[in-house]
Amino acid sequence: MKRIHKERDRLLRRLARVTGFVGAAGALVCLLVPGAATPVELAVGSVLCVIVAVLVGMHTARGALLPALGVVAGSMAVMVMLGTASVVDAATTTAMAILGGVASASVAIPLVVHHRGRLLVTALAATVLGMIWIVAAWSHDLRAVAVATAAGWAACGVLGAWIDRAIAHAADRIDEVGRAHEAERLASELEAQQRQDARVLHDTVLATLSLLAHSGVGVGPTALRQQAGDDARLLRQLRLGAPLDAGSTAIFSPEAEADDDALSTTFESVRQRFARMGLAVNWHGAGQLALPRETLDALLGALGECLENVRRHSGVNEADVTVTDDDRTVRAMVTDAGSGFEPETVDGARLGYAESVVGRLNTVGGRARIFSSPGSGTTVMLEVPKP
Amino acid sequence: MSDPAPAARSRAEHQFRRPARSARTVRAAADVRESHGGRRLATGITIAAVVIVLAHLVHAIAQAPYFLIGRAPWPAWIALGAVVGVGVIARFVSRVLPDWLYLVLLAGLVAPLWLDVSATAGQLGSGVMPTAAAAAGAVLMPVAAIRGSRVPLIAASVIAAVLATEALLQVESAKLFVVPGLAVAASAVLPVLLATLAISGFRRLVGRELDLSLVQSTVGTARSAVGMRASEELAQLDFDAETLLDDVGSGRIMIPLPPDAAELAGSLAARLRVRLIEGRTDTWLRHAVTESAYLSHRVTVDDPLGSAGLLSQEQRDGLLLALWLFVAEPQKGAGPTLRVHVACRERSDDSDPDAGFDMSIDVSGVARRRVDPATWDAISSVGIHNVVTGADGFRIDIACRVMPSIHAGSPSARGAARSRGS
């Protein structure tokens, strides 16, 4: 059974509970009015009303069919007893009307949505009305009771059936909205992913923003202005939907021309960027390397972070990058002859290194190692696996 | 290495917020509640109201032989018909009933009430009871479905109170006929009360189901997810950076930078850095809990390694549904508030790190036997579980198996059709 049907039944049972309790209690109050019923009628009627209320509670707790039939039978028993009495006064007539139109009719609300529920509810209503007709033929005028009973059963049945329809329709719409939202979410996640994946672009943007945050001290104003303009243009291309993911593999090559109109991910663009900011990068080693786009982005990003650290901390304006490869691995070694440091004294978990270098390489299965000591320069070895 | 301080600070400041749902979704939600389904509910309530009004009319006709000459309730019925007619026509002409007309029509119901009460007053002893006035109560049922339900309920209560007072004032002459008189008074308010309960129950049900349906979309995401907001924020940060860099590049901002521009550059860099590296341990589960109006108050997630992201789509569905069913159980009275805490831990024996992880769900404030049986089926789909009953609730330990080859939310899995909402 679908969960929403369970919820629907719970709602219908709650409505039936309110209706049934009000009906049973109302009938009981009518009988309790002084002078309304004989002591025997009062005693039997009260017990039966309480039984009806208990059965309403049982039926609406779990939705079992048998207590529901008991509610109808109990109500009918009281009605027969009151209707066949020698004196039928206004109060007992009212009690009968309430039992027929409210207490017994309450079970129609949850029953009508069951399998063959309409048939069942119609049959039960017909039974109660038939009983009233037989009792009336015997003795008194019970038209008011019959009208109340018919109206009560009809109203309760209609209410239950239309709540069922409303919920079924709403469920369809909820599914539609959910599917649309899912599509929206996936698109949004994908876009965020694409922006996060534009790592090389963001690396240069972050480096330039860091320079600007220090008011551009230490870099030539012209170079900085040009760098800022370049980065702004790249960001605009990203915003306007330039293809970020041209292919699954990219060529990692020092000779490749830095194409101003595309989001270049070549080594040359990295070299030019650092040249503008006053760090000369000398390239050694392998000519062309075919690497998956993701791996290449990670390697270039980590390389850029290392060079940025050289530029800011080493005290020299020259660095060497050596790229070697074997069957399984591509290694890039970033070497400077600067001030160096004691690797143990730097917290490896610091966000900059851990996230920008180690984390980045980890996502593509690579790793990084640092060799350094004060006064004798620094070497960082970056490794990424070949496909 | 690069300066970590601003980024770290910004990370701490970066609170995990519930995203404001996109306008379209909110509209769709209101749409479901008000028009789709809601219209059907209004139709059903209207039919029930017509049935009740007809019953009152039959009652009036049955009483006809007992009316005194010149004291028949027919003017009251005509007045009621006029008010209803104007309301129905107005509803057909303009889909939205203007407030002033609504108030005029409500006030118009005073006419049948007054005419009926003055026609039947003093005759309860001979069995003549108000009919049109009680029918006016039933007329308010569809109003409750179309407009808010509070005003109609109050109006119906007022009608019932007037009718009850009328009956009680005649207790001397009417004797036992006071009882049907009071029953007629009650019949003015009971149908409206039921309609109100039905409407509020329906709306609550739709709201909950819709919330679950929206949150279920998290199930289809990749191992780590950035959430609905992140893309928007990242785009905004990129745009801000672009503007600043463009200003510098074009010379609109001088170098060296003025302090406020430098500060802006620093904060943009820090926020951008956080946005670019975040989301590695934020999983669908965290987003599901945060975005749900029902889960976010009661469920906490402790998943430092993002292990929940390793679960397959089926396992995620099961886990989400189980959490849902825990909090879906309506709370009775002022008991201890329900809390659910989900903790994911790496398996302690390190024999096979890829085999899975342990999850424990601490549920407090609800007894184990009160939990919906469907919850246990849902939990079973997550993994082999073991329930430990405590004083205040219970704990479920689940050994989650992870299929190494299956990646939930991978592009191929996304395309696959799957059943929702059951």
Interface residues (C-beta under 8 A of the other chain):
Chain A: K2 R3 I4 K6 E7 R8 L11 R14 L15 V18 T19 V22 G26 C30 V33 G35 A36 D89 A90 A91 T93 T94 A97 I98 V102 R143 A144 V147 A148 A150 A151 A154 A155 C156 V158 L159 A161 W162 I163 R165 A166 I167 H169 A170 A171 R173 I174 D175 E176 V177 G178 R179 A180 H181 E182 E184 R185 L186 S188 E189 E191 A192 Q193 R195 Q196 R199 H202 V205 L206 T208 L209 S210 L212 A213 H214 S215 G216 V217 P221 L224 R225 Q226 Q227 A228 G229 D230 D231 A232 L235 R236 L238 R239 E305 E308 N309 R312 H313 V346 R350 L351 G352 Y353 E355 S356 V357 G359
Chain B: M1 S2 D3 P4 A7 A8 R11 S22 R24 T25 A28 A29 D31 V32 R33 H36 G37 G38 R39 R40 L41 T43 G44 I45 I47 A48 V51 I52 L54 A55 V58 H59 A62 G127 K175 L176 F177 V179 P180 A183 A186 L190 P191 L193 L194 A195 L197 A198 G201 F202 L205 V206 R208 E209 L210 S213 L214 Q216 S217 T218 G220 T221 A222 A225 V226 M228 A230 S231 E232 L234 A235 D238 F239 A241 E242 T243 L244 L245 D246 V248 G249 S250 G251 I255 P256 L257 P259 A261 A262 E263 A265 G266 L268 A269 L272 R273 R275 L276 I277 G279 R280 A374 R414 R420 G421 S422
